[in-house]
């Protein structure tokens, strides 16, 4: 007889991260001192770069901040829909070893991050940075931002 509990642990790093995101936000960086809080706040408030600016460039990822945000829906041509519909999307800030922060609002990137965390654990447990490469995948008329491992 198949026993899923024996194969899949109750709590994995990915489920712990996802629970924190849906609870308000997930941050892998310490935020005990005022300086640490300022670092995270400034990165979340305005990342150094958009993740799309780093497509096909290796990033030595050392930390993550993820929060759900409400975004206005757009039609097929990219214009905002008139009825004001919104949806929830993950806002991601990636902290790089060189101090650069990369921001995006992308379900594709979020799904990649979940897989990375499932395999490598939460960023605060890493012994060294995880090297990632943001990529764009064409999906019909749209391009989806995703992340590969370098």
Secondary structure, DSSP 4 states (H G I P E B T S, - for coil): ---HHHHS-SS-HHHHHHHHHHTT-EE-S---SHHHHHHHHHHHHS-SEEGGGGTT-EEEEEEEEEEEEEEE-B-TTSPBPTT--EEEEEEEEEEETTS-EEEEE-HHHHHHHHHHHHHH--GGG-SSPEEEEEEEEEETTEEEEEEEE-
